C-alpha cells in the first residue's frame, strides 16, 4: 500500500490488528507519510502507530 492511500490505511484495520507501522518517507518511492491522518486512523482503532524514520535526515 502506498503511504498516501488513506482509504487503504482504514481498510487494513482488522479487529485483531495490534498496531500500524509506517515509514516517514516510504521506500522505494520516497512517498511522504501523512502522519497526523494515519495516526488518527490508528488511534480511532485504539492502537498505536509506529513510525520508522530511518531514511530522514537528522538536520
N, CA and C atoms as a LAMMPS dump frame, in Angstrom:
ITEM: TIMESTEP
0
ITEM: NUMBER OF ATOMS
177
ITEM: BOX BOUNDS ff ff ff
-5.0000000000000000e+02 5.0000000000000000e+02
-5.0000000000000000e+02 5.0000000000000000e+02
-5.0000000000000000e+02 5.0000000000000000e+02
ITEM: ATOMS id mol type element x y z
1 1 1 N 0.851 -1.177 0
2 1 2 C 0 0 0
3 1 3 C 0.891 1.233 0
4 2 1 N 0.531 2.224 -0.768
5 2 2 C 1.269 3.492 -0.796
6 2 3 C 0.962 4.272 0.481
7 3 1 N 1.949 4.999 0.999
8 3 2 C 1.735 5.759 2.242
9 3 3 C 0.572 6.751 2.163
10 4 1 N 0.309 7.293 0.983
11 4 2 C -0.767 8.263 0.832
12 4 3 C -2.135 7.663 0.601
13 5 1 N -2.244 6.346 0.599
14 5 2 C -3.517 5.662 0.361
15 5 3 C -4.306 5.617 1.681
16 6 1 N -4.969 6.723 1.994
17 6 2 C -5.672 6.845 3.272
18 6 3 C -6.796 5.816 3.382
19 7 1 N -7.525 5.589 2.304
20 7 2 C -8.579 4.56 2.34
21 7 3 C -7.976 3.183 2.59
22 8 1 N -6.782 2.938 2.049
23 8 2 C -6.083 1.679 2.286
24 8 3 C -5.714 1.501 3.753
25 9 1 N -5.274 2.58 4.397
26 9 2 C -4.964 2.511 5.832
27 9 3 C -6.2 2.133 6.622
28 10 1 N -7.324 2.76 6.292
29 10 2 C -8.573 2.446 7.008
30 10 3 C -8.995 0.995 6.767
31 11 1 N -8.895 0.55 5.525
32 11 2 C -9.326 -0.805 5.167
33 11 3 C -8.424 -1.875 5.776
34 12 1 N -7.182 -1.526 6.088
35 12 2 C -6.242 -2.515 6.638
36 12 3 C -6.498 -2.836 8.105
37 13 1 N -7.255 -1.997 8.795
38 13 2 C -7.516 -2.22 10.219
39 13 3 C -8.506 -3.365 10.39
40 14 1 N -8.106 -4.345 11.173
41 14 2 C -8.95 -5.501 11.495
42 14 3 C -9.129 -5.559 13.006
43 15 1 N -10.103 -6.313 13.499
44 15 2 C -10.29 -6.405 14.953
45 15 3 C -9.05 -6.907 15.7
46 16 1 N -8.225 -7.711 15.051
47 16 2 C -7.05 -8.26 15.731
48 16 3 C -5.757 -7.504 15.397
49 17 1 N -5.853 -6.343 14.74
50 17 2 C -4.666 -5.553 14.409
51 17 3 C -4.131 -4.913 15.678
52 18 1 N -2.852 -5.14 15.974
53 18 2 C -2.255 -4.635 17.21
54 18 3 C -1.655 -3.248 17.094
55 19 1 N -1.153 -2.909 15.906
56 19 2 C -0.584 -1.578 15.686
57 19 3 C -0.417 -1.355 14.195
58 20 1 N -0.178 -0.11 13.826
59 20 2 C 0.152 0.23 12.447
60 20 3 C 1.621 0.593 12.403
61 21 1 N 2.295 0.215 11.338
62 21 2 C 3.716 0.5 11.162
63 21 3 C 3.891 1.203 9.821
64 22 1 N 4.616 2.321 9.831
65 22 2 C 4.817 3.092 8.613
66 22 3 C 6.201 3.713 8.601
67 23 1 N 6.61 4.156 7.423
68 23 2 C 7.868 4.876 7.267
69 23 3 C 7.549 6.349 7.006
70 24 1 N 8.32 7.258 7.619
71 24 2 C 8.117 8.682 7.381
72 24 3 C 8.24 8.988 5.897
73 25 1 N 9.299 8.474 5.291
74 25 2 C 9.495 8.563 3.847
75 25 3 C 9.569 7.134 3.333
76 26 1 N 8.584 6.761 2.518
77 26 2 C 8.468 5.379 2.077
78 26 3 C 9.57 4.945 1.133
79 27 1 N 9.941 3.685 1.258
80 27 2 C 10.945 3.078 0.416
81 27 3 C 10.224 2.107 -0.518
82 28 1 N 10.406 2.093 -1.779
83 28 2 C 11.41 2.789 -2.578
84 28 3 C 10.894 4.063 -3.222
85 29 1 N 9.6 4.402 -3.086
86 29 2 C 9.031 5.519 -3.832
87 29 3 C 9.26 6.902 -3.273
88 30 1 N 9.816 6.975 -2.053
89 30 2 C 10.059 8.25 -1.382
90 30 3 C 8.782 9.054 -1.157
91 31 1 N 7.656 8.344 -0.983
92 31 2 C 6.389 8.994 -0.667
93 31 3 C 6.404 9.419 0.794
94 32 1 N 5.929 10.63 1.066
95 32 2 C 5.915 11.152 2.429
96 32 3 C 4.599 10.78 3.104
97 33 1 N 4.697 10.236 4.305
98 33 2 C 3.534 9.794 5.073
99 33 3 C 2.794 10.983 5.673
100 34 1 N 1.477 10.962 5.593
101 34 2 C 0.64 11.952 6.269
102 34 3 C 0.443 11.458 7.705
103 35 1 N 1.419 11.755 8.55
104 35 2 C 1.435 11.211 9.913
105 35 3 C 0.191 11.589 10.712
106 36 1 N -0.269 12.845 10.709
107 36 2 C -1.46 13.166 11.505
108 36 3 C -2.696 12.357 11.106
109 37 1 N -2.896 12.163 9.809
110 37 2 C -4.073 11.421 9.355
111 37 3 C -3.961 9.937 9.677
112 38 1 N -2.816 9.34 9.393
113 38 2 C -2.634 7.918 9.672
114 38 3 C -2.649 7.665 11.186
115 39 1 N -2.106 8.587 11.948
116 39 2 C -2.148 8.467 13.404
117 39 3 C -3.587 8.503 13.914
118 40 1 N -4.379 9.386 13.357
119 40 2 C -5.786 9.472 13.769
120 40 3 C -6.526 8.172 13.468
121 41 1 N -6.252 7.567 12.317
122 41 2 C -6.881 6.288 11.96
123 41 3 C -6.491 5.214 12.971
124 42 1 N -5.197 5.142 13.29
125 42 2 C -4.735 4.146 14.265
126 42 3 C -5.352 4.378 15.63
127 43 1 N -5.362 5.604 16.082
128 43 2 C -5.879 5.897 17.416
129 43 3 C -7.386 5.705 17.503
130 44 1 N -8.106 5.982 16.412
131 44 2 C -9.549 5.698 16.387
132 44 3 C -9.802 4.208 16.562
133 45 1 N -8.869 3.391 16.086
134 45 2 C -8.992 1.935 16.216
135 45 3 C -8.446 1.447 17.558
136 46 1 N -7.923 2.371 18.382
137 46 2 C -7.423 2.005 19.702
138 46 3 C -6.058 1.334 19.679
139 47 1 N -5.238 1.691 18.695
140 47 2 C -3.915 1.072 18.601
141 47 3 C -2.856 2.139 18.339
142 48 1 N -1.606 1.826 18.635
143 48 2 C -0.538 2.787 18.383
144 48 3 C -0.107 2.788 16.918
145 49 1 N 0.578 3.86 16.553
146 49 2 C 1.218 3.971 15.248
147 49 3 C 2.718 4.032 15.48
148 50 1 N 3.457 3.091 14.917
149 50 2 C 4.921 3.088 14.984
150 50 3 C 5.434 3.668 13.672
151 51 1 N 6.302 4.686 13.771
152 51 2 C 6.811 5.339 12.579
153 51 3 C 8.317 5.164 12.506
154 52 1 N 8.785 4.558 11.42
155 52 2 C 10.201 4.358 11.152
156 52 3 C 10.691 5.586 10.395
157 53 1 N 11.656 6.283 10.979
158 53 2 C 12.189 7.492 10.37
159 53 3 C 13.657 7.312 10
160 54 1 N 14.052 6.093 9.662
161 54 2 C 15.447 5.78 9.367
162 54 3 C 15.975 6.587 8.193
163 55 1 N 15.184 6.787 7.161
164 55 2 C 15.651 7.427 5.949
165 55 3 C 15.809 8.939 6.07
166 56 1 N 15.07 9.567 6.988
167 56 2 C 15.105 11.024 7.079
168 56 3 C 16.389 11.518 7.75
169 57 1 N 16.775 12.712 7.37
170 57 2 C 17.992 13.318 7.889
171 57 3 C 17.76 13.892 9.28
172 58 1 N 18.743 13.856 10.157
173 58 2 C 18.573 14.426 11.486
174 58 3 C 18.607 15.953 11.473
175 59 1 N 18.996 16.556 10.391
176 59 2 C 19.14 18.009 10.369
177 59 3 C 18.369 18.643 9.338
